[in-house]
Structures are given as structure tokens and as C-alpha cells.
Amino acid sequence: MKKAFLTLAVGLLSLSSFAAETNSTPEQTEAKYTAAIEGRTADILKILALTDADRSAKVHDAIMAQYRALKVWHEENDAKLKAAKADTNATAQIHVSLKALHGKFLGALAESLTPEQIEQVKDKMTYGKVQFTLNGYLTAYPNLTEAHKEKIIELLKQAREEAMDGGSAEEKTAVFQKCKGKINNYLSKQGIHPQKK
């Protein structure tokens, strides 16, 4: 009886928190989203450690604007992309505006940051997946030549450009998973196989 009551209480509690989540006003949802992207932006600015307040404010505003623009873009286009999945021409057309957003964002960053600092922003927006994935390959394939490493980094950085525009962490991770398939194919064609443990 006690166990049944406890299960019921937990169920009601999770139901009420779900209801609170779904019954949020647009203002509450917006405030929650703003807090989330402010946190992400603050993390990026912390790594950049900019000493000039004006530059820091410009970079802050550019990153915040990009997060908002990406949210709007995905809300407007994700369903269209899903519907056009098999049609590569249609998906390419839909992605044109996303590429434009990407270019505009990088242009805004370039006004205040060095190329090295822009690399840091890209890495932070994609959870450091370039280095993390590279480290995995260096461990699994300890005898890679410099040329092989350069090719892997090139492919990972291409993936990072795409992942930066992802609408969720899952979407960004999926881009890198796809990239790992390309890297594995490349290494296999080079006759390189992971070291057996």
C-alpha cells in the first residue's frame, strides 16, 4: 500500500512538473531560453578572456543574435527538411539561408576577433568535438602520419562548420558521427586499421 502511494505521489509530481513545463507562458519560455543562451555565451566569453569591454559586448551580441537566429531558422525549416529528406535539391535549397546566416555570423565575429579566437568560438559552440574526436583517433591509430592527421582534422573542421548551425546537441553530435564514417572510410582506403588491444 505504501509503495503504491509512493508510486502515485512520484507520478503526480512528475505530471505536475510536466504540466508546469507545458503550461509556461510565452514570456516564461522566452526568459528560460534567454537565460540558457546567456549562459552559453558567457562560457564562450570566459574562454576568450577579452579585456576590451566594447569588443566583448560586440562579440556577446553577435553570439546571442546567432543563437536566436538559429532557433528561428530551425523552427521555420526543420519540418520542411524532414519532408524533403529524400530530395537533395530541395534540402540544398532550404540550406541556402542557413549558410547565409553562418557567413553573416562569422563576418560579425571577424570584426572583433582574431582567426584563432574565432576557432575558440567554433569549438565551444560544438562542445570541443574536434579535439575530442581527434584524440580518439590518435589513441585508436597510434601510427598515423602527419598527412593522415591533417586530413582527419580537415574533415573534423568541415563537420564543425555544419554542426555550429545545428538546432540541438543531438543534431551537432549526429554531424560528427557522420564525419567519423568519412574518416573511417578514408583510413580504410589508406590501408590503416585500428590497433588491436
N, C-alpha and C positions, 0 to 999 in steps of 0.2 A: 504493500500500500504506500509506504514511504517512498519507495523507488518510483512508483507510478506518479506520485505527486511531484517528485523532483524532476522527472522527465517532462511533465506537463509544465512546470514552472520555467524550466530551461527553454522549452518550446515557445511559451508565451513571451519570454524575454527576447528571444531572437526574432520572433514575429513582430514585437513592438519596435525593436531597433530597425528591422527591415521597413516597417511602416514609416518610421521617422525618416529613414533614408529616402523612401519613395515619395513621402508627403512634403519634402522640403520645398520651400518657396523658390522661385527663380532667383531671388536675391540671396537666399542661403546657399543655393547651389553655386552661384557666381562667387560668393565670398569664399567658399571652400576651395573652388578651383583657383582663385586668385592667390590664396594662401599657399596652395601646392606649388604653383609655378614661381611664386616669390621665393619659396624655399629652394627650388631647383636653381633659380637664377643666383641666389645668394651663395650657393655651393660653388657655382662657376666663378663668381667674382672673388671668392675666397682664394681659389687656386691662382687666379690671375694676379691677385695682390696689387691692384693698380693704386698708385699713390696720388694721381691727379683726380680730384673729385669730379670735374667736368667730364673727363674721359670715362670714368667709372659710371657716371649717370647715363651717358650716351650708350655704353655697352649694356647696362641694365635695361634700358628702354628698348634697345634692339632685340635683346633676348626675349623679354616679356612679349613684345609685339609678335615675334616669330612663334612663340608657343600659342598665342591666341589665334594667329593666322592659320596655323596648322590644325588647331581644333576646329575652326570654322570650315577649313578645306575638307577635312575628313568627314565632318557631319554632312557636308553637301555632296561628297563624291564616293564615299565608301560603298554605299548601296549600288551606285552606278557601276563601280569597278567589279563588284560581286556579280552583277547581272551580265556584264560584258567579259567575264573571265576568259572564255574561250576565244574571244575576238581580239587578237593582239593589236590590230589597227585602232579599234575603239579604246582599248586601255591606254595605248600610247597617246591618243588624242586627249584623254582625260588627264594624263600625267603632265601634259604641256604646262598647265597653270601651276602645278606643284613645282616643276623645275624653275619656273619664273620666280616663285616665292623663295626658293632655295638660293637662286642667284642674287636676288634683292637683299636677302639676309646677309650673305657673305660680303656683299658690297658695303652694307652698313657696318659690319664688323671691321672691314679693311680701313674704314675712315679713322678708327681709334686704336686698332691692334696691329701688332706685327704678325707676319705669317706663322711664327712659332706660337704666338698666343692664340691665333685662330685655330691652330691644331689642338691646343688645350681645350678650347670651347667644344670643338667637334668630338673630342674624346669623352668629355664629361657628358655631353648630350647623348652619347651612345654607351654609357656605363663602362668606359675603358675596355671595350670588347676587342679592339685591335690588338692591344698588348696582351690581354688575357688569352686570346686565341693563338696568337703568335707563340706565347710561352708554351702552350700545349703542344704545338708542332715541334718546337725546339726540343722538348722532352721526348716526344714520340719518335722523332727523327734526328738523333744527335749528330749525324754526319752530313747535314745539309751544307752545300757550298754557299758562298756569299750570293751567287746568282740566284740560287733557289730561294734563299731568304728574302732577297729583294722582290722576287716575283710574288711570294706569299704576302709580303707587306703591301705590294701594289694592289693585289686582289682584295685584301682586307680593307684598304683605304677606299677602294671603289665601293665596297659594301657599306662602309661608314657613311659615305655621301648619301646613299639611299636610305640607310637606317635613321639618319638625322631627321628625316621627314616622316618617320613612322608615327602613327597615331597612338601607339601604346608600347609598353615594354615588350609585350609578346610579339608585336609586329617587328620591332627592331631586332629581337633575338632571331626571329624567323629569317630575316635578311642575312644574318651572319651564318645561320645554319645552311642556307642555300650556297653561300660563299664557300663554306667548308667542303661542300660537294665539288665545287670547281677546283679547289686546291687539291683535294684528294685525286681527282682525275688528272690534274697537271702532274702531280708527283708520280702517279702510276705510269703515265706516259713516259716519264723520265727514268722509269725502272727503279724508282725509290719506294721502299716499303717500310712500314713502321718497324722499329726494333722490337724483337720478341722479348718478353720479360722472362 
